[in-house]
Amino acid sequence: MEKFHEMVALPEWLGNLSSLQKLYIVDCEKLMYLPTEQAMQRLTKLEKLMIYDSPKLNNEQSKINHIPLVQINTHCSASFDTFMSLAGASAEELQ
């Protein structure tokens, strides 16, 4: 998920993506809220959550404690491609 500049909250239906294993959120300037804790808990296969350059997202730690690998950097000047290579994601993973 990249450059959703006007999005303030991720939709609640995100919790229905029960097979989701990796979620990358990049350059979402106004994003402040993840889905509810109950919705996030339904993401039982989510192993990696990486959030970059989404400076307004805070106080959501309780919603993501169950995710094994979480990386948050609120100010990242790298391009999306650079970010993805640093994150260890290949083009195949994104398809």
C-alpha positions, 0 to 999 in steps of 0.5 A, spaced: 500 500 500 503 506 497 501 513 497 494 513 499 495 520 501 488 522 504 487 515 507 486 517 515 484 509 517 485 503 514 478 499 512 475 494 517 475 489 512 482 488 512 481 483 517 478 479 512 484 478 509 486 472 513 491 469 508 495 475 508 502 474 510 506 481 509 503 488 509 507 494 507 504 501 508 509 506 505 508 514 504 501 514 507 501 521 510 495 522 513 494 515 516 492 515 523 489 508 525 489 501 523 483 497 523 480 495 530 484 490 534 479 485 533 480 486 525 487 485 526 487 479 530 484 476 525 490 476 520 493 470 523 498 469 518 500 476 518 508 475 519 511 482 517 508 489 517 512 494 515 510 501 515 514 507 512 513 514 512 506 515 515 508 520 521 501 520 524 500 513 525 501 512 533 498 509 539 496 503 535 501 498 538 496 494 542 493 492 535 500 489 532 503 486 538 501 479 535 505 480 529 512 477 529 516 482 525 514 489 525 518 495 523 516 502 523 519 508 520 515 515 520 520 519 516 523 515 510 526 519 504 527 512 500 523 511 494 518 505 494 523 500 490 528 502 495 524 501 501 522 494 498 529 492 496 531 494 503 525 490 506 527 484 502 521 483 498 522 481 491 517 483 485 514 476 486 512 477 493 508 483 491 504 479 485 
